[in-house]
Amino acid sequence: MLNCFSTRDASNILGIKTGRLRYWKRIGLVTPSNLKKGRRCYGFQDLICLKTAQGLVAQGLQATQMRNGVESLKKKFPGFDNYLANKRVYVFGSHAIIRHKDRFIEPQSGQLLFEFDLDDFAEEVEHRIKHFESEKTAEGWFQEGLRYDSSKDTYPLALEAYQKAVELDPNFGDAFVNMGNVYYLQELFVDAERCYRLAITCDPDHAQAYYNLGNTLDELHCTQEAGDCFQKSLEKDPNFSDAHYNLAATCEKLTLWEAACTHWKSYLNLDPVGKHADFARKRIKLLQSNLEPRSQK
């Protein structure tokens, strides 16, 4: 289940206006506690706090009163979490008290006791999150995966998003490719191979899928199969310079010197000033010097 929600996400899930959420954040009542790519976002526990605050406001409490209660508890009980996240919250007149570790803590005095059972709130919030997730399209989950697949710390979230994308659209070749890329970056080559093959099943003309599968098979020491995949990639896209480069290197492993030389040259024609261009020139020069004596025999 997702555990990082923007202000707009929280508003859509809980039915609380974004302006009120920002106000509560500004006064320090409920602030986003999770971190995503350097930006704060609400976690599941924060949504519980927000839902509780919403219920307390409906009972007549003011946000500033709740905020004062939070600050008072923190002073009296160092390390104490926001009371809005506790299992039992009571409204006592125009104030709130909580039950914590079989004790009633009164941040402010009051009368008239009402009980809120946050187990029900937790279930409701979880249900709302699931409903929120279910409304996303395959493309929406794909875009979610793109947001997470650039950092190893968020690879699991990327895989989860891409998995949801292909569940909604089993023929989403790009999602399978990106899922394979995440596995590849973690050196989980068998899982990467599976994803790339699924991408090719979805889209037999997917040049990138063949290319990535070739790289994966090369890591798995399946050199001939890797070469076949690079060749397939070039059949789909003859101007795929990186495929020419990798096929040239693979041909050298297979001692196919003339073919290697041909693909080094093709790579240079497509990318004459790239970062690997000088290396390709050196390989061509070396291969040609070795091939010339053979042609003279």
C-alpha positions, 0 to 999 in steps of 0.5 A: 500500500502506498505510504506517501501522499501529496496534499492533493492526494490527502484531500481526495482520500479524506474529503478535507479541503486542501486549504484546511490541510495547509492551514493545519500544516502551517499551525503545526497541528498535522504536518507531513512526516514522510520524505519522498525525493527531498519533499515532505509528504503525508504517510498513513499515520498522518492520514489517521491524524488528519481524519481524527482532527476532522472528527474533532472539528466536527465535535466543536474543537478548534484547530488551534486548541488541538495544536495547543494540546499537542504542544502541551503534551510534548512539553509534559511528555518528551518524545510523545507523538501527536495525540491525534494518532493515539488509539483513544481520543476523547472530546471533553467539552471544547477540549480533548483528552487521550488515553495512553498506556491505560492513563488519561492525559488531559492537555487541557481541562474540559467537560462532556466526554465523547469517544472516538475509536480510531480502529474504525478510522484506520479501516476507513482511511485504508479503504479510501486509499485502496479506492484512490489507488483503484482509480489510477489507470495503467498509464498513471501507475507507469508514470508513478514508476518513472518517479521512483525508478531513478533511485535505488532507495525507491526501487521497490516502489517503482516495481510495485507501480510497474506491476500495477500498470501491467496488471491493469494492461497486460500488453503494456510493453514499456512497463515490462521493459522498465520493470526489467530495467529496475531488476537489471540495475539490482543485478537480478538478471533472471528477473530482468530477462523474464520482464524483457521477454514479456515485453517482446511478447507484448510488442514483437517490434520493441527494439529497446526490449531486444537490446536490453534482453541482449545486455541481460543475456550477456551478463548471464554469459549467453553470448550467442543469444545476446548477439541474436537479440542485438541483431533483432534490435537492429532489425527493428531499428537499424539506426540504434547506435548502441545496438551496433556497439554492443553487437560489435563487442559481442561479435568479437567475443564470438571471433566474428572479426569481419562482422565486428568491424562492420558494426563498429563502423556502423556505430561510428557512422551514427555516433561519430563524436560520442563518448565511445567513438574513439574506442570504436576507432581503435577497435576498427584499426586493430581489426583491420590490421589483423584482417589484412594479412588474412586477405593477402593469403 
